[in-house]
Amino acid sequence: MPWESLAYLLALLLAGLITPGPNNITCTVHAVVHGKKSNVSLIAGMALGFISIHFICGLVVDYFDEDGPVGMAINAIGSLFMFLIAFGILYLGRSKKIQNFPDVVPKLGFKTGVLMQYVNGKEWAMVFMLMSKFLSDFGGGFIGILTISTITTSGGILAMIVWSNLGEKIKSKADQPGFVKKTFTILGSLLFILATIISIRGL
């Protein structure tokens, strides 16, 4: 196993830990509303969905052209998905309904966690990229897919736990006037900026 490939994956995990992507922001907002314990089933669903995408991408990666129409469609859908989540969080942050946020944001669970991965086009594009570049480095076939999936999913779960804990800390200050409103606005803005950067780079 080339150490350069492993180092790249670990660097990717670090970026995923500190980057306000759709999964991380969703976990944070959900923890703010319902508490971090409510994220257990949501994170489990996200992890299962993420793993399944790895296996799908690993099995069909030889037929995928990142610059082809399918690749472009995946990137476009992913950008739209991130912008929609960002706008939704920004809307909540600017709305008077945020004062009653537990009633505004529904409780999300396992199925939602799984489905979120399948509609996240950027996630598909990233996993396809990983498989095309590193699958052979990690043994190829089932073993290679399993190895890459284990490394990236472990980092993803760790990131979502960290961001869930951030949400719990924010929840503890929810009684402070304007605090949750400002927090939702910041989280939505961060995701919007990230979506914009990724979209520009994908052009």
N, C-alpha and C positions, 0 to 999 in steps of 0.2 A: 504494500500500500504506500504510494508516494506521500511523503510528509507534506509536500506543497499542497496537495489536494485536501488533506486533513486540516491544514492550517487555514485554507480558504473557507472550509465549512465552519470552522470554529470562529473565524472572523465574521461570517455571515450570522452565526448565532448571537454574537455580541451586538451586531447591528440590530438584530431582531429584538434583543432585550431592551434596547434604549429607544427604538423607533416607534412612534405612535401610529402603528398600522391599524387596519380595521379590527383585527382580533383583540389587540391590546386595548384600544380605545373602547370597544364594546364591553370588555371585561371591567374596565375602570368605571364606565358609566353605570353598568349593571350593578356593580358593587356599591356605588354611591347610593343607588336607589334601594336595593334589596339586601345589601350586605355581602361580604366576600364569600360566605358559606353558600350562598345561592348560586355561585359561579361553578361549583363542583361539577354538576351535570352539564353545564354549558361548556366548560373546558374539556370534559370527557368527550362530548360530541365534536368539538373542534379538533381534538387530537385524532379521533377515529376518521373524521373526514379528511384530515391532512394526510394521514397514513394511506388511506385508500387512493388519494390523488397521486401519491408517490408510486404506488403499484401500477395504476393505470398509465401514468406517464412513462414509467420504466419499461412497460411492456410494448408501448407503441412509439417510443421515442425515435426509432429508426424511420418512422413514416411522417415525422413532424418537421416542417420547415418553418423556423421562427420568423423568417421574412416573407412567408407566403400568406395567402388570404386568411387561413385559419389562425396563424400567429398574430396577424394584425387585428382580427376580430377579438381574440382573447385579450389583447392589450387594451382595445377600446372598451370592452365590457368591464375589464378590471378597473379602468380609470373611472368609468361611469359609476361603478359600485362604490368606490372610495369617495367620490364626490357626493353621492346620495347620502351616505352615512354622515359625512362632514356637514352637509346642509341640514340634515335631520337634527344633529346635535346642536348646531348653531341656532336652529329655530327654537329648540327647547331652551337654550340659554337666553334667548332674547324674549321669549314668551312669558307672560304673567302666569301661565300654567305651571311654570317651574316651581312655584311656591308650593304646589301640591304634587311634586314630582313622583312620589310613590304610586299615585293614581294615573299618572300620565304615561310612564314607561312600563310596559307589561313585563311580567317575569318570564325570562327566556330559559329554555332547557336544552336537553340533549339533541332533539331533532333540529332545533334552530342552529345549534353549534355545527352539526354536520352539514346542513344546507348552506350555511354561510360560506363554507369552503368551496362548494361546488359553483357558487355564483361569483366567486372572487377570481376574476380572470387574471389578475396580476399574480396570484398564487400559482395558477396553472402555468403561466409563462415562466415563473421562477423555477418551479420544479422541473419543467421540461429542460430548462437551461442547465440545471444541476445534473440531470440524468444524461444529457448529451455530452457534457464535459467530463463527468467523473464516474459514470457507471462502470466503465472498463477498469478504471483505477482501483475500484473497490471489489473487483472480482467478477463483475458482470452478472447478468441473470438475476435469479431470485436472491442470491447472497448479496450482490451489489446493491439491489433495491432495498433490501432489508437493512443493510448497514447504513446507507445514506438516510433512509427513513428514520432509523433509530436515533441517529445523531441530530438531525434537524428537528424532529418531533420533540425530543427531550428538551432542546433549547427553547422551542416554542411554548411548551408547557411551563417551563421555568419563567419565561417572559410573562405569560398570562397570569401566573401566580403573583409575580412582583407587581404587575399593574393592578391586579385585584386588591392587593394590600394597600396600594396607593388610593384606590377607590374607598376602601374601608376608612382610611385616615381622613379622607375628604368627608365621608359620611358623618364622622364624629364631630365635624364642625358645621354640619348642615343647618344648625339653629342660628348661626350667625347671619344677619341680614345681608343678602346679596352674594354670599360666599359661593353657594352652589351655582347661581346664575353666572358668576364670573368664571367658575371652574369649567362649566359646560362650554362657555364661549371660547376659553383657551384651548380645551381639548378639540373642539370642532375646528378651530383655526389651525391647530397643528396638523390635523388630518388633511385639511384642505390644502395647506402648503405642501405637504408630502405628496398628495395626489397630483398637484400641479407640477411639481418637480419631476415626478415619475412620468407623467404624461408628456412633458416637453422632451425628456430624454428618449422617450419611445418614438418620437416623430422622426 
